[in-house]
Amino acid sequence: MPEAVEQILIYLHLLSALYWVGGNLLFISFGMSMRHVYKSASLVPGFRALGRTFRVGTWISVFLLVLTGTLLLIYRWGGVDTDMVIKLVLFGILLPLKALHDFYIASRAAKENPPAFYFKLTMLVARLNLLIALLIIYFSMRFVR
C-alpha cells in the first residue's frame, strides 16, 4: 500500500474514533451538567434532537472505522495479536449494544413523559458504550506500540 494511502486511512480511522468517543464524552458531561444546573423537563426535547443528530455522525464514524480498520489490518499489519483480538471482541460487543441503544432504547426513552425507565436505561447503556470504547482505544494503543 502506498504510504500516502496508509496515512489517509490512519487519519480517517483516528478522526472517526475521536468523533465517536469525544462526542460521547461531551454528550455525557454536557448532559450531566445541564441536568444539574437546570433540573428542568424543558431540556428533554433539546437532548432528543442532539441525540438524533449525533447518532447519524456516530454511525458514519462506525462505517469509517470498520472500513479503515479492516484495510489497515490487512495491508499494514497483516495479522493480529492478543491486543487486537481483545479490541475486535470489544468492538463486536459494542456494535450491537450501540444499535440497541440508538434504535430501540433511546426511541422508547424519547416517548416517555416524564423520563422514566427507558431514559435511565439509555443513560446506563450510553455510559457502558463509552467505557467499552475507551477500552478499545487502550488496546489499540497497545497494539500499535
C-alpha positions in Angstrom: 0.0 0.0 0.0 1.4 3.4 -0.9 2.4 5.4 2.2 0.1 8.3 1.3 -2.9 6.0 1.2 -1.9 4.4 4.5 -1.6 7.8 6.1 -5.0 8.8 4.9 -6.5 5.6 6.2 -4.9 6.1 9.6 -6.1 9.8 9.7 -9.7 8.8 8.9 -9.6 6.0 11.4 -8.3 8.3 14.2 -10.7 11.1 13.2 -13.7 8.7 13.3 -12.7 7.4 16.7 -12.2 10.9 18.0 -15.6 12.0 16.8 -17.3 9.0 18.3 -15.5 8.9 21.7 -15.1 12.6 22.1 -18.7 13.2 21.2 -19.8 10.7 23.8 -17.6 12.3 26.4 -19.0 15.7 25.5 -22.6 14.5 25.3 -22.4 12.8 28.8 -20.6 15.6 30.5 -22.8 18.3 28.9 -25.9 16.3 29.7 -25.0 15.8 33.3 -24.1 19.5 33.7 -27.3 20.7 32.1 -29.4 18.4 34.2 -27.8 19.5 37.5 -27.9 23.2 36.6 -31.4 23.5 35.2 -33.3 20.4 36.6 -36.0 21.1 34.0 -38.0 18.8 31.8 -37.9 21.5 29.1 -34.4 20.3 28.3 -35.6 16.9 27.1 -36.5 17.9 23.5 -33.1 19.5 23.1 -31.4 16.4 24.2 -33.5 14.3 21.9 -32.6 16.4 18.9 -28.9 16.4 19.8 -29.0 12.7 20.2 -30.6 12.1 16.8 -28.0 14.3 15.1 -25.1 12.7 17.0 -26.5 9.3 16.1 -26.1 9.9 12.4 -22.5 11.1 12.8 -21.5 8.2 15.0 -22.9 5.6 12.5 -20.9 7.3 9.8 -17.9 7.0 12.1 -18.6 3.3 12.7 -18.7 2.7 9.0 -15.4 4.5 8.5 -13.8 2.7 11.5 -14.8 -0.7 10.1 -13.7 0.2 6.6 -10.3 1.8 7.5 -9.6 -0.7 10.3 -10.1 -3.6 8.0 -7.9 -2.2 5.3 -5.2 -1.2 7.8 -5.3 -4.6 9.4 -5.0 -6.4 6.1 -2.4 -4.2 4.4 -0.4 -2.7 7.2 -0.1 -5.3 9.9 -1.1 -8.5 8.1 -2.1 -10.2 11.3 -3.5 -10.0 14.8 -2.1 -10.4 18.3 -3.8 -10.7 21.7 -4.4 -7.0 22.0 -6.1 -6.8 18.6 -8.2 -9.9 19.3 -9.4 -8.2 22.5 -10.1 -4.9 20.6 -12.1 -6.8 17.9 -14.1 -8.7 20.5 -14.9 -5.5 22.4 -15.9 -3.8 19.1 -18.1 -6.9 18.4 -19.8 -6.3 21.7 -20.0 -2.5 21.2 -21.8 -2.6 17.8 -24.9 -4.4 18.8 -25.0 -2.6 22.1 -24.8 0.7 20.2 -27.6 -0.4 17.8 -29.8 -1.5 20.7 -29.2 1.9 22.4 -29.7 4.0 19.3 -32.6 2.3 17.6 -34.6 0.6 20.5 -33.9 2.0 24.0 -33.4 5.7 23.1 -36.5 5.7 20.9 -38.6 4.4 23.8 -37.0 6.9 26.1 -38.0 9.7 23.8 -41.6 8.7 24.2 -41.5 8.7 28.0 -43.1 11.7 29.6 -41.8 12.3 32.2 -38.5 10.5 31.6 -38.5 7.1 33.5 -37.2 3.6 33.0 -36.0 3.8 29.3 -34.5 7.2 29.9 -32.4 5.8 32.8 -31.5 2.7 30.7 -30.4 4.9 27.8 -28.0 6.7 30.1 -26.7 3.5 31.5 -26.1 1.9 28.1 -24.5 5.1 26.8 -22.0 5.0 29.7 -21.3 1.3 29.1 -20.7 2.1 25.4 -18.3 4.8 26.3 -16.4 2.5 28.7 -16.1 -0.1 26.0 -14.9 2.5 23.5 -12.3 3.7 25.9 -11.1 0.1 26.4 -10.9 -0.3 22.6 -8.7 2.8 22.5 -6.5 1.4 25.2 -6.0 -1.9 23.4 -5.5 -0.1 20.1 -2.6 1.9 21.7 -1.1 -1.4 23.0 -1.4 -3.0 19.5 0.4 -0.2 17.6 3.1 0.1 20.2 
